[in-house]
Amino acid sequence: MALMTSLQWWTDYQPVSYTLTGKHGDRAQFASMVTTCHTAGVKVIVGMVVYVFTGHAANISPRTDTIFNHMTGSSSGTGTAGDSFTQYVYPGTYTATDFHYCGLEPNNDIVNYDNRLEVQTCQLDGLADLATNTTYVQQRLAEYANDLISLGVDGLRLDAAKHIAATPDLTTIKSLITGSPYITQEVIWGAGEPIQPSEYVGIGNVQEFRYTTALQNAFTNGSINSLENLSAQGWVAGTSANVFVANHDTERGGDSLNSNSPDNTYVTATIFSLGYPYGTPTVLSSYTFTSYDQGGPNGGTGVCSGTGGSDGWLCQHRWIAFSGMTGFHNNVGSAALTNWVSPQADRIAFERQALGFLAINNDNAAWVTTFTTTLPAGSYCDVITGSSVSGACTGTGFTVSGGSFAATVPARSAIAIHTGQKGTGSVTTSGTVAVTFNVVADTTYGENIYLTGSLTQLGSWATTTNIPLSSANYPTWSVTVNLPANTAFQYKMIRLETSGAWTWESDPNRSATTVASGTQTISDTWS
């Protein structure tokens, strides 16, 4: 759709027309992207804002967001497709009669979330609120959705769906949409509010923000054992929930973990989300930013390759642990949660019947133990550190025998094996050493220290797969990593600045050789 031409990220959520021309490409390029994704086995879900148009003065541009409830917040301007508009007149799309003017608050803006009528007919942050209760608007929104579906789109994310009445407004719009696309709806739960997420489950999945908060609290406070029975929390049923560790709003507002969260909690929480049987998980793929409004780097063009991104783009979907756990999630399917083990509040392990096994260690020390499992006997590749290639593990390997296997779960990390990633290799439990890296490094608030090196287990020198160190004993930063025994390697520390920039230790690389067995400690100073 055509959107505001300003560079702030949120302008992508303020349409001025439904012409597919904008900051991120035109109609032909969008159609080509969908085809490319389908060829790679990837489905495309379009985020839709469905209740408001614009409200302040600026220019606009199109993006693939299904925005049903609003247009922009600009008083006037020109969009990326050349569409001129005023706040309540969008030639060829909407006239002033197609918007709500609630009259309940100054400037018609939402103030009282305890008033259902106000939430669903007043303006959200000054954005022109579409009259989604009228036949024309309902038909026009369905026409927009059907146009996207005709280009091959597989699903729709309805932004701010809470601001549209589930019945009859959204129910009617859905009935006009062709086929049966996957639908997920942003309905943020608020204690005591009259509008509840459960009202929207008949339309499609509902994004369960209480899940996001629960993961943030558990992984931050060292109580991940509290996550055992998420289906018993009174939330939306797992079959109707869309869940995530972070999204584009929460990572900026502090309402979730994010890629800069300390102690690797963002990574381990995402591993949990992809392994635990509640809801349909979503993984955010984003970029580094230093201010709330900052738009995408590199002119908004994402740069992803290999196991990560560059030019400011994080490309989390390519991170080894995340792609590996996506395979885990797909392999275990709807298998039930079994064999939950939690020897202490910050360590958990569980199975998905006899299809997959996951252990998460949110502690500062390595977890050395023998796990009981119902997985078939055989050799498995840990999908957190690698995969099976031609029958060999590119990362850590584990051997299940007699209903158990020995393992060391590194500090602030995880291991995950499943029946879809079997393999053997030079890296097995009997041939590894738990190496603790300690480095004394002074940092400023918000900075973090990471480890990378020449081995796969150390991230192979990539900033997208490096290992975060814990600051629990500041100024000493520490992490324990399983490395192959009797192996020479090189490594360095990297500082993640508050600006999102990476600062590497100066050359030469540090060097070490692992011992034959047991444990090992390597201590350094970075001044």
GILINDA-V680977 format. One record per run of one state. SS is the DSSP state (2 for helix, 1 for strand, 0 for the rest). FROM is the first residue (numbers start at 1). LEN is the number of residues. Records with the same first field share a line. If there is no record, write none. Layout:
SS = FROM-LEN ; FROM-LEN
This chain:
0 = 1-1 ; 5-4 ; 14-3 ; 18-3 ; 23-2 ; 40-5 ; 54-6 ; 62-4 ; 72-4 ; 79-5 ; 87-2 ; 91-3 ; 95-1 ; 100-6 ; 110-6 ; 122-1 ; 124-5 ; 131-4 ; 151-4 ; 160-1 ; 164-2 ; 176-6 ; 186-11 ; 201-4 ; 208-1 ; 222-2 ; 228-2 ; 233-5 ; 245-5 ; 254-8 ; 276-4 ; 283-4 ; 288-10 ; 301-3 ; 306-2 ; 310-3 ; 314-2 ; 319-1 ; 333-4 ; 345-2 ; 353-3 ; 362-5 ; 373-5 ; 382-6 ; 390-2 ; 394-3 ; 402-2 ; 410-3 ; 419-3 ; 423-1 ; 425-4 ; 442-6 ; 454-2 ; 459-8 ; 469-1 ; 474-2 ; 485-3 ; 497-5 ; 505-5 ; 514-5 ; 527-1
1 = 2-3 ; 17-1 ; 21-2 ; 25-2 ; 45-9 ; 60-2 ; 66-6 ; 76-3 ; 84-3 ; 89-2 ; 94-1 ; 99-1 ; 109-1 ; 123-1 ; 129-2 ; 155-5 ; 182-4 ; 205-3 ; 241-4 ; 280-3 ; 287-1 ; 304-2 ; 308-2 ; 313-1 ; 337-8 ; 347-6 ; 356-6 ; 367-6 ; 378-4 ; 388-2 ; 392-2 ; 397-5 ; 404-6 ; 413-6 ; 422-1 ; 424-1 ; 432-10 ; 448-6 ; 467-2 ; 470-4 ; 476-9 ; 488-9 ; 502-3 ; 510-4 ; 519-8
2 = 9-5 ; 27-13 ; 96-3 ; 106-3 ; 116-6 ; 135-16 ; 161-3 ; 166-10 ; 197-4 ; 209-13 ; 224-4 ; 230-3 ; 238-3 ; 250-4 ; 262-14 ; 298-3 ; 316-3 ; 320-13 ; 429-3 ; 456-3
